[in-house]
Amino acid sequence: MMKTIEKITTAFIALFLFLPGLEKFTDKFSYNFATQIKMAQLPFPKLSFVVGQTSELVVGFLAIILLFFYNKLKPEIRQRLFYFVNIMVFPIMLVALYVHAVPEVPTEVLPFEFRPPILALLLILSASINLKVHNRNEVKA
C-alpha cells in the first residue's frame, strides 16, 4: 500500500508531467517547447521534441496508473513501475534545468514565463522523497 506522502508526490509527478506533455499538442506550447529546444541548442531538435513530449506523457501516465491501480498490480510489476516512474523524473528534469540555465532561452517560452526552474526542482524533490520513503518501507517489510 502506498503511504500518503507517496500518493501526494506521485500525484504531483503525474499532474506536472502528463498535463504539460498534453499541452505540447497545442500551438502555443508546441511553439514554446520547440523554441526552448532550439535556443538551448539541444541535439536533433525534432527528435528532442518527440522524446521530451513522449517521456513526459509516458511517465506521467504511468504515475496515474500507480495512483489508481497500485494495489491491483502484481507486487513485482508495481515495484518496477514505481522505480521507473520516479527514476525517469531525473533525466527529464535535468534537461529542464539545463534549458532554464541557458541565457539565450527567452523567459517568455519557459513554463510560467519564469527563469528559476522551481517546477523542475519540485519534481526532482518529489521523486527523491518517493524513492526515500519507498525504500524505507521496503527495508521494514
C-alpha positions in Angstrom: 0.0 0.0 0.0 1.3 3.5 -0.9 1.9 5.8 2.0 0.1 9.2 1.9 3.3 11.1 1.1 3.9 8.7 -1.8 0.4 9.3 -3.1 0.8 13.1 -2.9 4.2 13.1 -4.5 3.2 10.6 -7.2 0.1 12.8 -7.9 2.3 15.8 -8.2 4.6 14.0 -10.7 1.6 12.7 -12.7 0.0 16.2 -12.9 3.1 18.1 -13.8 4.4 15.6 -16.3 1.3 14.4 -18.0 -0.5 17.7 -18.5 2.5 19.6 -19.9 3.0 16.6 -22.3 -0.6 17.0 -23.5 -0.3 20.8 -23.7 2.6 20.4 -26.2 -0.1 19.3 -28.7 -1.4 22.9 -28.7 0.2 25.5 -30.9 1.4 27.9 -28.1 3.0 25.2 -26.0 4.4 23.4 -29.0 6.0 26.6 -30.2 7.4 27.4 -26.7 8.8 23.9 -26.4 10.4 23.9 -29.9 11.9 27.4 -29.1 13.3 26.1 -25.8 15.0 23.2 -27.7 16.3 25.4 -30.5 17.6 28.2 -28.3 19.2 25.7 -25.8 20.8 24.1 -28.8 19.7 20.6 -27.8 20.8 18.0 -30.4 18.5 16.8 -33.1 15.7 19.3 -32.4 12.8 17.3 -33.9 13.9 14.1 -32.1 14.4 16.1 -28.9 10.9 17.4 -29.2 9.3 14.0 -29.7 11.4 12.4 -26.9 10.7 15.2 -24.5 7.0 15.2 -25.1 6.7 11.4 -25.2 8.7 10.9 -22.0 6.5 13.4 -20.1 3.3 11.7 -21.4 4.5 8.1 -20.7 6.0 8.8 -17.2 3.0 11.0 -16.2 0.5 8.4 -17.4 2.4 5.6 -15.6 2.3 7.7 -12.4 -1.5 8.0 -12.9 -1.7 4.2 -13.2 0.3 3.9 -10.0 -2.1 6.2 -8.2 -5.3 4.4 -9.2 -4.2 0.8 -9.6 -1.2 0.4 -7.2 -2.9 -2.3 -5.1 -4.3 -4.1 -8.1 -0.9 -4.6 -9.7 1.3 -7.6 -9.1 3.9 -6.7 -6.5 6.9 -7.1 -8.8 5.2 -5.0 -11.5 4.2 -2.2 -9.2 7.8 -2.2 -7.8 9.3 -1.8 -11.3 6.7 0.7 -12.3 7.3 2.8 -9.1 11.0 2.9 -9.6 10.8 3.5 -13.3 8.4 6.5 -12.9 10.5 8.1 -10.1 13.9 7.5 -11.6 12.8 8.8 -15.0 11.9 12.1 -13.5 15.6 12.8 -13.0 16.8 12.8 -16.7 13.6 14.6 -17.8 14.1 17.4 -15.2 17.8 17.6 -15.6 17.2 18.6 -19.2 14.6 21.1 -18.0 17.2 22.5 -15.5 19.7 22.9 -18.4 17.2 24.6 -20.6 16.3 27.1 -17.8 20.0 27.8 -17.3 20.7 28.8 -20.9 20.5 32.6 -21.0 19.6 32.5 -24.8 16.3 30.8 -24.0 13.8 33.6 -23.6 11.8 33.7 -20.4 8.6 34.0 -22.4 8.9 30.4 -23.6 9.7 28.9 -20.2 7.0 27.3 -18.1 5.1 30.1 -16.2 7.4 32.6 -18.0 9.7 32.3 -15.1 13.5 31.7 -15.2 14.2 29.9 -11.9 13.3 26.2 -12.5 11.1 25.9 -9.5 8.8 23.2 -11.0 11.8 21.1 -12.2 13.3 21.3 -8.7 10.0 20.4 -7.1 9.6 17.4 -9.3 13.1 16.2 -8.5 12.4 16.7 -4.8 9.1 14.7 -5.2 10.8 11.8 -6.9 13.6 11.8 -4.3 11.1 11.8 -1.4 9.2 9.0 -3.1 12.3 6.9 -3.5 13.4 7.5 0.1 10.1 6.7 1.6 9.5 3.7 -0.6 12.9 2.3 0.2 12.4 2.8 3.9 9.1 0.8 3.6 10.8 -2.0 1.7 13.5 -2.4 4.3 10.9 -2.6 7.0 8.8 -5.2 5.1 
